[in-house]
């Protein structure tokens, strides 16, 4: 019997879509240590203030907090250590070029398990200005009002 593909989200960076224009998304694997995997499976991770950067031809993830595993004793990991992300070389080179030239940044959107392996959804993003955020809030409120009006109209 074939195994089902199980995508289980561990954590999401919900603020990312508010603070950045998301241009492209990529999937990358994460090089983890044993107790980090157990903590992730328990859902004990945080992507707040985390970012990725290309260094020496490798993609690195900074400031991702994975809480120490409770039964890990002396084998536990450092919670905010820099973690290597696993992508193809040509994808890393492409990201390097875009982040250098266009002033874009790499932001992790979510961490999840796919077929038993930990993955990160990375976004190539550009920071929003204050007026962009205000426009997004106004558009969201207008959409909400339209939906409310249509809903009231249907029930009358």
C-alpha positions in Angstrom: 0.0 0.0 0.0 1.6 3.4 -1.0 2.3 5.9 1.7 0.2 9.1 1.6 2.0 12.4 1.2 1.5 14.1 4.5 2.2 17.8 4.7 2.0 18.9 8.3 2.7 22.5 9.1 4.8 23.1 12.2 4.9 26.9 12.3 4.1 29.8 10.0 5.5 33.3 9.8 2.1 35.2 9.5 3.7 38.6 9.7 5.7 38.0 6.6 2.9 38.7 4.2 2.1 41.9 6.1 5.6 43.2 6.1 6.8 42.1 2.6 5.7 41.8 -1.0 6.1 38.1 -1.8 7.6 37.7 -5.3 8.4 34.0 -5.5 8.4 31.0 -3.2 10.8 28.1 -3.0 11.0 24.9 -1.0 14.2 24.0 0.8 15.2 21.2 3.1 16.8 21.9 6.5 19.9 20.2 7.9 18.9 19.4 11.5 20.3 17.6 14.5 18.4 14.8 16.3 16.8 16.7 19.1 15.8 19.6 16.7 13.7 17.1 14.7 11.9 15.9 17.8 11.2 19.5 18.9 9.8 20.3 15.4 7.6 17.3 15.5 6.2 18.6 18.9 5.6 22.0 17.1 8.1 23.9 19.2 9.5 26.4 16.6 9.3 30.1 15.9 10.1 31.9 12.6 9.7 35.4 14.0 12.6 37.7 12.9 14.3 34.9 10.9 15.8 35.3 7.5 18.0 33.4 5.0 21.2 34.5 3.3 23.6 32.9 0.8 27.1 32.6 2.2 30.1 30.8 0.5 27.7 29.2 -2.0 25.5 27.8 0.8 22.0 28.9 1.9 21.9 29.6 5.6 18.9 30.3 7.9 19.3 32.7 10.8 17.3 33.4 14.0 14.9 30.5 13.6 14.2 29.4 17.2 13.7 25.7 17.9 13.1 25.1 21.6 15.3 22.5 23.3 13.8 19.0 23.4 12.6 18.3 27.0 14.1 14.8 27.2 17.3 15.8 25.3 19.5 16.2 28.3 23.2 16.8 27.3 22.5 16.1 23.6 20.3 19.1 23.2 20.9 21.8 20.5 21.4 25.5 20.7 17.9 27.1 20.1 18.9 29.9 17.6 21.9 28.3 15.9 22.4 29.0 12.2 21.0 26.2 10.1 22.0 25.1 6.6 19.2 25.0 4.0 19.3 22.4 1.2 18.6 23.5 -2.4 20.1 22.8 -5.8 23.2 24.8 -6.6 21.6 26.6 -9.6 18.7 27.7 -7.4 21.1 29.1 -4.8 23.1 31.0 -7.4 19.8 32.4 -8.8 18.8 33.6 -5.3 22.2 35.0 -4.7 22.0 37.1 -7.9 18.5 38.4 -7.1 19.3 39.3 -3.5 22.4 41.1 -4.4 21.2 43.1 -7.4 17.6 43.9 -6.7 17.8 44.4 -3.0 15.5 41.6 -2.2 15.5 39.4 0.9 14.8 35.7 1.7 12.1 35.2 4.3 10.9 31.8 5.6 7.1 31.6 5.4 6.5 28.3 7.1 8.2 25.1 8.3 6.5 21.8 7.6 7.1 18.1 7.2 6.7 16.6 3.8 7.1 12.8 3.5 8.8 12.7 6.8 11.4 15.4 5.9 11.5 18.9 7.4 11.1 21.6 4.8 11.0 25.4 4.7 8.9 27.5 2.4 11.2 30.4 1.5 10.0 33.6 -0.1 11.9 36.0 -2.2 10.5 39.3 -0.9 10.7 43.0 -1.0 10.0 45.1 2.1 6.7 47.1 2.1 6.6 50.8 2.9 4.1 52.2 5.4 1.7 53.4 2.7 1.7 49.9 1.1 0.6 48.4 4.4 -2.2 51.0 4.7 -3.4 50.2 1.1 -3.5 46.5 2.0 -5.5 47.2 5.1 -7.9 49.4 3.2 -8.4 46.9 0.4 -9.0 44.1 3.0 -11.6 46.2 4.8 -13.3 47.1 1.5 -13.4 43.4 0.5 -14.9 42.5 3.9 -17.6 45.2 3.5 -18.5 43.9 0.1 -18.8 40.4 1.3 -20.9 41.5 4.2 -23.2 43.5 1.9 -23.6 40.5 -0.4 -24.3 38.1 2.5 -27.0 40.4 3.8 -28.5 40.8 0.4 -28.7 37.0 -0.1 -30.7 36.4 3.1 -33.3 39.1 2.4 
